[in-house]
Amino acid sequence: MRLLNRTKFKLISAAALCTALYTSDIKAQGFLKTDGQKIVNEKGQNVLFRGIGLGGWMLQEGYMLGINKDGQQYKIRQRIEDLIGKKQTEEFYAGWLANHTRKADVDSLKKWGFNSIRLPMHYNLYTLPVEQEPEAGKNTWLDKGFTMTDSLLAWCKANKMYLILDLHAAPGGQGTDLNIADRDPSKPSLWDSEANKQKTIALWRKLAERYANESWIGAYDIINEPNWGFEDPKGDEHGTKEQKNEPLQKLMVDITKAIREVDKKHIVIIEGNGWGNNYNGITPTWDNNLVMSFHKYWNFNDQASIVHIVDFRNKYNIPAWLGETGENSNVWFTQAIQLFEKNNIGWSWWPLKKLGNSNPEQIRSNLNYQQVVDYWNDPSKGKPTESNAYSGLFELLSYLKVENAIIHHDVIDAMIRQPFTGETRPFKANKLVSKLTINAVDYDLGRNGSAYFDQDTADYHVSTNKRGAGNRNRVYRNDGVDIQKEDGKYESYFVTSVEDGEWLQFTVNAVTSGTYKVNVLASADRSSASFSAVINGKKLAAINVPVTADNTGWQTASAGNATLNKGLNKIRIYAKKGGFNIKSIELSKSK
């Protein structure tokens, strides 16, 4: 992946839960292999990958850290050295690799419902760059990358999850989108250097030799997102219009041959040019155990958006896999997974964690680290002191751990449960004895139109040429509902920019039945703003929202009295006229 402001033409499966076998809980299945257009285990059962990519672990990209320019990892490292020195930078990166992905993360993924992991590998953890080799043409092997991979594989095996090895940063870099492969354009690229190509081939042979007998290795994804204009480097720098792709096809054939010298069993995954989607000149296929990977971002989730994938799969009788997708709203996630699985296409989301809310784990920031990022993004804001930079960076390391991260259960729910059911679930328990305050941002879990209704729910700009926002402030939750952090208050949030016709649902568990007062803490910037509450399908009177001086000048708007049943009750707040904000709903038993 991907800077979020990059316009890709990236392109892209959910029937009922029973249509494709979910294999996270079956016992030892042996090696996966292809069977026509399916991936199957040794029993011949269909296997559908439901996975997550570990972006940011071995290979950082600037946007994952809040950096909006010069986002290659080697540049990030140089900037850190400038702030805290080389020795402390080495300590930081050692801590980063140790804390980012651990057994606790893999255990969590299993518990949440995923069955596979894609490991984006940086070659420089496994072997030296060609320019640093003591002897030209030789390969120095480094223990670090192999040891990290061994540990991850052990955690996957313990959880009966498949591990897919993905060469995310190839020697020299495989594209003009620099951040993806940590590419230094001052040095020869993968395509400009025979030494880099040979090192790439040798690395895959080494990996295949090491893991040849490991059945929980699901596949080898041999080059991530090539994006290179071979025929027209200036006019088509990312290779989206490439017609022949001869260097890419040859290298992937050579890598496959090297793998097959030591490993006859594992699936080899290939990717097209143009960020994985341009297969011109790459087919027909050359091995009987290949899978074609496609990547899909920011376009519509209709059959037309994946028709090219299905057509390729049918024409060449080969399985297809959505090797990378995500970076959008929960609505988009649910739609995409429904589409993929309806077409029996497995998927791997991107990424597991970053500084942001559109992934299962969010890395918390801190004030000193924010000062570092502000300086990197705008040097006029002033260079932080060494002690402040050190404190911010090393505090960030502690927040890498899953137990210290923000877990976005709404994201997980949108990926694992919502593609298969329109039922809603409470976001929090909301147990009502005699009085209860519900934060407006804690509306129910579920699809748009079931748990809430919002007008702007996702970003489809590749299809529409217009940016969508979803939750435009990108805090707290990842649905379409706009949420804003309250200034000066720790982790205090409210629903903002409510539009005409939008609504929120809350499930309340009342200990006893009775009559309850319903008050809404709200603010408005116009006198026409109004809403109504609906309790278990019964509509209360419409209420005007008090006009306030600012959007957090909260005032109480009474929605009247309502009868709640013992047990679960559904409360909906409907916007008759928008232009207001909601902080909370307050329920109290009438005397």
C-alpha positions in Angstrom: 0.0 0.0 0.0 -0.3 3.3 -0.3 -0.5 6.8 0.7 -4.2 7.5 1.1 -4.0 10.4 -1.3 -2.7 8.3 -4.1 -5.1 7.6 -6.9 -4.9 4.0 -7.8 -7.0 2.1 -10.2 -6.8 -0.9 -7.8 -9.6 -3.3 -8.3 -11.3 -6.5 -6.7 -16.5 -12.2 -2.4 -20.1 -13.0 0.6 -22.6 -15.5 0.3 -24.3 -16.9 3.3 -21.8 -18.2 5.8 -22.2 -21.7 4.6 -21.3 -21.1 0.9 -17.6 -21.2 1.4 -15.9 -23.3 4.0 -14.4 -21.3 6.8 -11.3 -23.3 7.9 -10.1 -21.5 11.0 -11.1 -24.3 13.3 -10.5 -27.5 11.4 -7.6 -29.7 12.4 -4.4 -30.4 10.5 -5.3 -30.1 6.8 -1.9 -30.7 5.2 -0.6 -28.4 2.5 -2.9 -26.1 0.6 -3.0 -26.4 -3.2 -4.9 -25.2 -6.1 -7.8 -27.2 -7.7 -9.0 -25.4 -10.8 -10.3 -22.1 -9.5 -10.3 -23.0 -5.8 -7.7 -23.3 -3.1 -8.2 -26.6 -1.2 -6.7 -28.5 1.6 -5.5 -32.1 1.3 -9.0 -33.3 1.9 -10.2 -31.4 -1.1 -12.1 -28.9 1.0 -12.5 -25.3 -0.2 -10.3 -22.9 1.8 -11.2 -19.2 1.9 -8.5 -16.9 3.4 -9.9 -14.4 5.8 -6.8 -12.5 6.7 -4.9 -9.5 7.9 -1.6 -8.0 6.6 1.0 -7.0 9.2 1.8 -3.7 7.5 4.2 -1.5 9.5 6.1 -4.3 11.3 9.1 -5.1 9.1 8.4 -2.2 6.8 7.1 1.2 8.0 5.2 3.5 5.7 5.0 7.1 6.7 1.2 7.5 6.6 0.9 4.7 9.3 2.9 7.0 11.6 1.1 10.2 10.8 3.9 11.4 8.4 2.6 13.1 5.2 5.9 13.4 3.2 9.2 11.5 2.8 7.5 8.3 4.1 10.1 5.7 3.1 11.4 3.8 6.1 15.0 4.7 5.5 14.1 8.4 5.5 12.1 8.0 8.7 15.1 6.3 10.3 17.3 9.2 9.2 15.0 11.7 10.7 14.9 9.8 14.0 18.7 9.7 14.0 18.7 13.4 13.5 16.6 13.8 16.7 18.0 11.2 19.1 21.2 9.9 17.6 22.2 6.6 16.0 22.5 4.4 19.1 19.1 5.4 20.4 17.6 5.0 17.0 18.9 1.4 16.9 17.3 0.9 20.3 14.0 2.3 19.0 14.0 0.0 16.0 14.8 -3.0 18.1 11.9 -2.2 20.3 9.6 -1.6 17.3 10.3 -5.1 15.9 9.9 -6.7 19.3 6.6 -4.9 20.2 4.7 -4.4 17.0 3.6 -8.0 16.4 3.7 -10.6 19.2 1.9 -13.9 20.0 -0.8 -11.8 21.8 -1.7 -10.2 18.4 -2.0 -13.5 16.7 -4.0 -14.9 19.5 -6.3 -11.9 19.3 -6.7 -12.3 15.5 -7.7 -16.0 16.0 -10.2 -15.0 18.7 -11.7 -12.3 16.5 -12.3 -14.7 13.7 -9.5 -14.4 11.2 -7.8 -17.5 9.8 -4.7 -16.2 8.0 -1.9 -13.6 8.2 0.0 -12.0 5.4 3.6 -11.0 6.4 5.0 -8.0 4.5 8.7 -8.8 4.5 11.6 -6.3 4.1 14.4 -8.0 2.4 17.0 -6.1 4.5 16.1 -8.2 7.5 17.1 -11.3 5.7 20.0 -10.3 3.6 22.4 -7.4 3.0 21.7 -4.8 0.2 23.8 -5.6 -2.8 25.9 -2.5 -2.3 26.9 -3.7 1.2 27.8 -7.2 0.2 31.5 -7.9 1.1 31.8 -9.9 -2.1 29.9 -8.9 -5.2 27.4 -11.6 -6.3 27.4 -13.3 -2.9 24.5 -13.3 -0.4 25.1 -12.6 3.3 22.1 -14.1 5.2 20.9 -12.3 8.3 19.3 -14.1 11.2 16.9 -11.4 12.2 14.3 -11.8 9.5 14.3 -15.6 9.6 14.0 -15.6 13.4 11.1 -13.2 13.3 9.4 -15.3 10.6 10.0 -18.5 12.6 8.3 -17.0 15.7 5.3 -15.7 13.7 4.9 -19.1 12.1 5.0 -20.8 15.5 2.2 -18.4 16.8 0.2 -19.1 13.7 0.6 -22.9 14.0 -0.5 -22.7 17.7 -3.7 -21.0 16.5 -4.2 -23.1 13.4 -3.9 -20.0 11.1 -2.2 -19.8 7.7 0.9 -17.6 7.2 1.4 -16.1 3.8 4.9 -14.8 3.1 4.9 -11.6 1.1 8.0 -9.9 -0.3 6.9 -6.4 0.3 10.2 -4.7 -0.2 12.4 -6.4 -2.8 16.1 -5.6 -3.2 16.3 -2.2 -4.9 12.6 -1.7 -4.8 10.0 -2.9 -7.3 8.2 0.4 -8.1 8.0 4.1 -8.5 5.6 4.3 -5.5 8.6 4.7 -3.2 7.0 4.1 0.3 5.7 0.7 -0.5 9.1 -0.9 -0.9 11.3 1.6 1.1 12.9 2.4 -2.2 15.9 4.8 -2.5 15.7 6.3 -6.0 19.3 7.3 -5.9 20.2 3.6 -6.1 19.5 1.0 -8.8 16.0 -0.4 -8.6 15.1 -4.1 -8.8 14.5 -3.7 -12.5 17.7 -1.7 -13.2 20.0 -4.2 -11.5 20.7 -7.8 -12.3 22.3 -8.2 -8.9 19.1 -7.1 -7.2 17.1 -9.6 -9.3 19.5 -12.4 -8.4 19.3 -11.5 -4.8 15.5 -11.6 -4.9 15.6 -15.0 -6.5 18.1 -16.3 -4.0 16.1 -15.0 -1.1 13.0 -16.9 -2.2 15.0 -20.1 -2.7 16.3 -19.7 0.8 12.8 -19.1 2.3 11.3 -22.0 0.4 14.1 -24.3 1.5 13.6 -23.3 5.1 9.8 -23.6 5.1 9.3 -26.4 2.5 7.9 -28.8 5.1 5.7 -26.3 7.0 2.0 -26.9 6.1 0.8 -23.8 8.0 2.7 -21.7 5.4 -0.3 -21.0 3.2 1.6 -19.6 0.2 4.5 -17.5 -1.1 3.4 -14.0 -2.4 6.6 -13.4 -4.4 6.5 -9.7 -5.3 4.1 -7.2 -3.7 2.6 -4.5 -5.9 5.0 -4.1 -8.8 4.4 -0.6 -10.3 6.9 0.2 -13.0 6.6 1.5 -16.6 8.9 -0.8 -18.6 7.8 0.4 -22.0 6.9 4.0 -21.2 8.7 5.0 -17.9 7.7 8.7 -18.1 4.1 8.4 -19.5 3.2 5.3 -17.5 5.5 5.4 -14.5 3.3 2.9 -12.4 2.8 0.4 -15.2 -1.0 0.5 -15.2 -1.0 0.6 -19.1 1.9 -1.7 -19.6 1.1 -4.3 -22.4 4.0 -6.7 -22.2 5.4 -6.7 -18.7 8.3 -8.9 -19.9 10.8 -8.1 -17.1 8.1 -8.8 -14.4 6.9 -12.0 -16.1 10.5 -13.3 -16.5 11.5 -12.5 -12.9 8.4 -14.3 -11.5 9.1 -17.3 -13.6 12.7 -17.4 -12.4 11.6 -17.1 -8.8 9.1 -19.9 -9.2 11.8 -22.1 -10.7 14.1 -21.4 -7.8 11.3 -22.2 -5.3 10.5 -25.5 -7.1 14.1 -26.6 -6.8 13.6 -27.0 -3.1 9.8 -26.9 -2.5 7.3 -28.7 -4.8 4.3 -28.2 -2.5 3.6 -24.6 -1.6 1.3 -22.3 -3.5 3.1 -19.4 -5.3 1.1 -16.2 -5.5 1.8 -13.8 -8.4 0.9 -10.2 -8.7 0.4 -8.0 -11.8 1.9 -4.7 -12.6 0.2 -1.4 -11.6 -0.1 -2.3 -7.9 -1.0 -5.9 -8.6 -3.8 -5.6 -11.2 -2.2 -5.4 -14.7 -1.6 -8.9 -15.9 -1.0 -8.0 -19.6 1.8 -10.3 -20.9 2.1 -12.2 -17.7 -0.3 -15.0 -18.6 -0.6 -17.9 -19.5 0.6 -19.3 -16.2 3.7 -21.4 -15.9 3.2 -23.6 -12.8 0.3 -25.8 -11.8 0.1 -24.4 -8.2 -0.3 -20.6 -8.8 -2.8 -18.1 -7.4 -3.3 -14.7 -9.0 -3.5 -11.8 -6.5 -5.3 -8.6 -7.1 -5.5 -5.5 -4.9 -8.6 -3.3 -4.5 -9.0 0.2 -2.9 -11.6 3.0 -3.0 -13.9 1.8 -5.8 -17.5 0.5 -5.8 -18.2 -2.9 -4.4 -20.3 -4.2 -7.3 -19.7 -7.1 -9.6 -18.4 -4.8 -12.3 -15.5 -3.8 -10.0 -14.2 -7.4 -9.9 -15.4 -8.7 -13.3 -11.8 -8.6 -14.6 -10.7 -10.8 -11.7 -13.5 -13.3 -12.4 -12.8 -13.3 -16.1 -9.1 -14.0 -15.6 -9.9 -16.7 -13.1 -12.3 -18.3 -15.6 -10.0 -17.9 -18.6 -6.9 -19.4 -17.0 -8.7 -21.8 -14.5 -6.7 -20.4 -11.6 -7.7 -19.2 -8.1 -7.9 -15.5 -7.4 -7.1 -13.8 -4.1 -7.6 -10.3 -2.9 -4.2 -10.0 -1.4 -4.6 -6.4 -0.1 -7.6 -4.2 0.5 -9.0 -1.9 3.2 -8.2 1.7 4.3 -11.9 2.7 4.1 -15.0 2.7 6.2 -16.8 -0.2 7.9 -19.6 0.1 5.3 -17.1 -0.4 2.5 -15.5 -3.3 4.4 -18.8 -5.1 4.8 -19.8 -4.5 1.2 -16.4 -5.7 -0.1 -16.3 -8.9 1.9 -19.9 -9.8 0.8 -18.7 -9.3 -2.8 -15.5 -11.3 -2.4 -17.1 -14.3 -0.7 -20.1 -14.4 -3.0 -17.4 -15.0 -5.7 -15.4 -17.5 -3.5 -12.5 -15.1 -3.3 -10.4 -15.0 -0.2 -9.0 -11.7 1.2 -6.3 -10.1 3.3 -7.0 -6.7 4.9 -4.5 -3.9 5.3 -3.3 -3.3 7.9 -3.7 -4.8 11.4 -2.6 -1.6 13.2 -1.4 1.9 12.7 -2.1 5.4 14.0 -5.6 5.5 12.7 -9.1 4.1 13.4 -9.8 2.0 10.2 -8.1 -1.1 11.4 -8.6 -3.6 14.3 -5.8 -2.2 16.4 -5.1 1.6 16.7 -1.7 2.7 18.0 -2.1 5.5 20.5 -0.1 8.6 20.0 1.2 10.9 22.7 2.0 14.6 23.0 5.8 14.3 22.6 5.4 12.1 19.6 2.9 14.5 18.1 5.5 17.2 18.4 7.9 15.0 16.4 5.4 14.4 13.7 4.4 18.1 13.5 8.0 19.0 13.0 8.6 16.4 10.3 5.4 17.5 8.5 6.1 21.2 8.9 9.7 22.2 10.1 8.5 25.7 10.8 6.8 24.4 13.9 10.2 23.9 15.5 12.5 21.0 16.2 11.7 19.1 19.4 14.4 18.7 22.0 16.2 15.4 22.1 14.6 14.4 25.4 11.1 15.2 24.2 11.7 13.3 20.9 13.1 10.3 22.8 10.2 10.3 25.3 7.6 10.5 22.5 9.2 7.8 20.3 9.8 5.3 23.2 6.3 5.9 24.6 5.0 5.0 21.2 6.8 1.6 21.5 4.7 0.7 24.5 1.5 1.6 22.6 2.5 -0.8 19.9 1.5 -3.7 22.1 -2.0 -5.0 21.7 -2.8 -4.7 25.4 -2.1 -1.0 25.2 -3.8 -0.4 21.8 -7.3 0.9 21.1 -9.2 -2.2 19.8 -11.8 -1.2 17.2 -14.5 -3.8 17.8 -16.7 -2.0 15.2 -14.1 -2.7 12.5 -13.8 -6.3 13.5 -17.6 -6.7 13.6 -17.9 -5.1 10.2 -15.5 -7.6 8.7 -16.4 -10.8 10.6 -20.1 -10.6 11.4 -21.8 -7.9 9.4 -21.2 -9.4 5.9 -23.5 -12.3 6.9 -26.3 -10.7 9.0 -28.2 -7.5 9.2 -28.8 -8.0 13.0 -27.5 -5.4 15.4 -25.7 -5.7 18.7 -25.2 -3.3 21.5 -21.9 -1.4 21.4 -21.9 -1.4 25.2 -24.1 -3.2 27.8 -26.3 -0.2 28.6 -27.8 -1.8 31.7 -30.6 0.5 33.0 -31.6 0.2 36.7 -33.1 3.6 37.5 -30.9 6.0 35.6 -28.5 5.6 32.6 -26.4 8.0 30.4 -25.5 6.6 27.0 -22.8 8.4 25.0 -24.2 9.1 21.5 -21.0 7.7 19.9 -21.9 4.3 21.5 -24.8 3.5 19.1 -25.3 -0.1 18.2 -23.0 -2.3 16.1 -24.4 -3.1 12.7 -24.8 -2.1 9.1 -25.8 1.3 7.8 -29.6 1.2 7.8 -29.8 -1.3 10.7 -27.8 0.2 13.6 -27.7 3.8 12.2 -28.3 5.7 9.0 -25.8 8.1 7.6 -25.7 9.8 4.2 -22.0 9.7 3.6 -20.6 6.3 4.4 -17.4 5.5 2.5 -14.8 6.6 0.0 -15.4 5.5 -3.6 -13.2 8.1 -5.3 -11.5 5.7 -7.7 -15.0 5.1 -9.2 -16.5 8.6 -8.7 -13.5 10.9 -8.9 -14.8 12.5 -5.7 -13.6 11.9 -2.2 -16.1 10.5 0.3 -15.6 11.0 4.0 -17.5 8.4 6.0 -16.6 9.5 9.5 -14.9 12.7 8.3 -12.9 13.3 11.5 -11.7 9.6 11.6 -11.9 9.2 15.4 -13.4 6.7 17.8 -15.3 4.6 15.2 -15.1 3.8 11.5 -18.7 3.9 10.3 -20.3 6.7 8.3 -21.4 8.6 11.5 -19.4 11.8 11.9 -17.7 11.8 15.3 -15.6 14.7 16.9 -13.3 14.7 19.9 -14.3 17.3 22.5 -11.5 19.8 22.9 -9.6 19.8 26.2 -11.2 16.6 27.4 -9.6 13.2 27.6 -11.2 10.7 25.1 -14.5 12.5 25.2 -16.4 12.3 21.8 -19.7 13.4 20.4 -21.7 12.9 17.2 -21.5 15.9 14.9 -22.8 17.2 11.6 -26.1 15.4 11.8 -28.0 15.7 8.5 -31.7 15.5 7.7 -33.0 11.9 7.9 -30.0 10.4 9.7 -30.5 8.4 12.9 -28.8 6.4 15.6 -30.0 3.3 17.4 -29.2 2.3 21.0 -30.1 -1.0 22.7 -30.9 -0.6 26.4 -31.3 -3.5 28.8 -33.9 -2.4 31.4 -33.8 -4.3 34.7 -37.5 -3.4 35.3 -40.3 -2.1 33.1 -41.6 1.3 33.7 -41.9 4.9 32.5 -38.7 6.8 31.9 -37.8 10.4 31.1 -35.8 10.6 27.8 -33.4 13.6 27.6 -30.9 14.3 24.9 -27.8 16.4 25.5 -27.4 18.3 22.2 -26.3 21.6 20.5 -27.3 23.3 17.3 -26.1 26.1 15.1 -29.6 26.8 13.6 -33.0 27.2 15.1 -34.7 24.8 12.7 -32.7 21.7 14.0 -35.0 19.1 15.4 -35.2 15.4 16.2 -37.6 12.8 17.5 -37.1 9.7 19.7 -38.6 6.4 18.8 -38.8 3.8 21.6 -39.6 0.2 20.5 -41.2 1.6 17.4 -43.3 4.2 19.1 -42.5 7.8 18.1 -42.4 10.5 20.7 -43.0 14.2 19.9 -40.5 16.0 17.7 -38.1 18.3 19.7 -36.3 21.4 18.7 -32.6 21.4 19.5 -31.5 24.5 21.6 -29.3 26.8 19.6 -25.9 27.2 21.4 -22.9 29.5 21.0 -20.6 26.6 19.9 -20.9 22.9 19.1 -20.1 21.8 22.6 -22.4 24.3 24.5 -24.5 21.4 25.5 -28.2 21.9 26.4 -30.8 19.4 27.5 -33.6 18.7 25.0 -36.5 16.7 26.6 -38.0 14.0 24.4 -40.7 13.3 26.9 -41.6 10.1 28.7 -41.5 6.6 27.3 -42.5 3.1 28.5 -39.6 0.7 28.5 -40.0 -3.1 28.7 -38.1 -5.3 31.1 -35.1 -6.6 29.0 -34.0 -5.2 25.7 -35.4 -2.0 24.2 -34.5 -0.2 21.0 -34.2 3.6 21.1 -33.7 5.5 18.0 -32.9 9.2 17.6 -34.1 10.5 14.2 -33.0 13.8 12.8 -36.0 15.6 11.3 -33.9 18.7 10.5 -30.1 18.4 10.7 -27.5 20.8 11.7 -26.9 19.7 15.3 -24.6 17.6 17.5 -25.5 15.0 20.1 -23.4 14.3 23.2 -25.6 11.7 25.1 -29.0 10.2 25.8 -30.1 10.3 29.4 -32.8 7.9 30.8 -34.2 8.2 34.3 -37.2 6.5 35.9 -40.2 8.7 36.5 -41.3 9.0 40.1 
